[in-house]
Amino acid sequence: MDEPYPGLSCKDGALVSRGLWPYFIADLMSGGRFVSMPALIADDLWHMWILDAREYERFCRCAFGAFMHHAPATVFGENRKSNALHCVWWCCCKVREH
C-alpha cells in the first residue's frame, strides 16, 4: 500500500498529528453536535489510525468513554450556526483562548 504523503517529513507528520487533537477536543466540547474535520491531511491520519482498531478503541475509551465513529465531513451551508465545520471552528477557537 502506498503512503498517501510520501514526501512528508517527520517534523511535518508531527504537526499533522498535533492538528488532529483540536478536532477531538472540539468534539468533546460540542455537546453532541456533529463537528467536521478541518483539514484533509489530519482526516487521512485519523483514517490510518482507525485501521489499528484495538489501539484506536483503547484511546477512545480512555479519552471519550466510548468509541468515536468517523463521520463524513460537511462544509459551510446557509445555516452556519448548525453546521459541523462552523462547530469545530468555534470549539477550536475557544480552546485557544484558554
C-alpha positions as CSV (number, residue, x, y, z in Angstrom):
1,M,0.0,0.0,0.0
2,D,1.4,3.4,-1.0
3,E,1.9,6.1,1.6
4,P,-0.6,8.9,0.9
5,Y,2.0,11.6,1.6
6,P,5.4,10.0,0.7
7,G,7.3,13.4,0.9
8,L,6.1,14.3,4.4
9,S,8.9,14.8,6.8
10,C,8.8,13.5,10.4
11,K,8.5,17.1,11.6
12,D,5.5,17.8,9.3
13,G,4.0,14.4,10.3
14,A,4.2,15.5,13.9
15,L,2.4,18.8,13.0
16,V,-0.4,16.8,11.3
17,S,-0.7,14.7,14.4
18,R,-0.9,17.8,16.6
19,G,-3.6,19.1,14.3
20,L,-5.8,16.1,15.0
21,W,-6.1,16.8,18.7
22,P,-8.1,20.1,18.4
23,Y,-10.7,18.1,16.5
24,F,-11.1,15.6,19.3
25,I,-11.3,18.4,21.9
26,A,-13.8,20.2,19.7
27,D,-15.9,17.0,19.6
28,L,-15.8,16.7,23.4
29,M,-16.9,20.4,23.7
30,S,-19.6,20.2,21.1
31,G,-22.4,19.0,23.3
32,G,-23.2,16.2,21.0
33,R,-23.4,18.3,17.8
34,F,-21.5,17.0,14.8
35,V,-18.2,18.6,14.2
36,S,-16.2,18.4,11.0
37,M,-12.5,17.7,10.4
38,P,-11.0,21.0,9.4
39,A,-8.0,19.5,7.5
40,L,-7.9,16.7,5.0
41,I,-4.5,15.6,5.9
42,A,-5.5,15.2,9.6
43,D,-8.5,13.3,8.5
44,D,-6.3,10.9,6.5
45,L,-4.2,10.4,9.7
46,W,-7.4,9.5,11.5
47,H,-8.3,7.0,8.8
48,M,-4.9,5.3,9.2
49,W,-5.2,5.3,13.0
50,I,-8.7,3.7,12.8
51,L,-7.0,0.7,11.0
52,D,-5.2,-0.1,14.2
53,A,-8.6,-0.9,15.7
54,R,-7.5,-2.1,19.1
55,E,-5.3,0.8,19.8
56,Y,-7.9,3.3,18.5
57,E,-10.6,1.7,20.5
58,R,-8.4,1.8,23.7
59,F,-7.7,5.5,23.0
60,C,-11.5,6.3,22.6
61,R,-12.4,4.5,25.8
62,C,-9.8,6.5,27.7
63,A,-10.4,9.8,26.1
64,F,-14.2,9.8,25.4
65,G,-15.6,6.9,27.4
66,A,-16.8,5.3,24.2
67,F,-15.8,4.5,20.7
68,M,-15.7,7.6,18.5
69,H,-17.0,6.8,15.0
70,H,-15.7,8.6,12.0
71,A,-18.3,10.8,10.3
72,P,-18.0,12.4,6.8
73,A,-17.0,16.0,6.7
74,T,-19.5,18.7,5.8
75,V,-18.9,22.2,4.5
76,F,-20.4,25.6,5.3
77,G,-24.0,25.8,4.4
78,E,-26.7,28.5,4.6
79,N,-27.3,27.8,8.3
80,R,-23.8,28.2,9.6
81,K,-24.6,28.1,13.3
82,S,-25.8,24.5,13.0
83,N,-23.1,23.5,10.6
84,A,-20.5,20.9,11.5
85,L,-17.5,22.9,10.2
86,H,-18.6,26.0,12.0
87,C,-18.9,24.0,15.2
88,V,-15.3,22.7,15.0
89,W,-14.0,26.1,14.2
90,W,-15.8,27.7,17.1
91,C,-14.7,25.0,19.6
92,C,-11.1,25.2,18.4
93,C,-11.1,29.0,18.9
94,K,-12.5,28.5,22.4
95,V,-9.7,26.0,23.2
96,R,-7.0,28.5,22.0
97,E,-8.5,31.2,24.3
98,H,-7.6,29.2,27.4
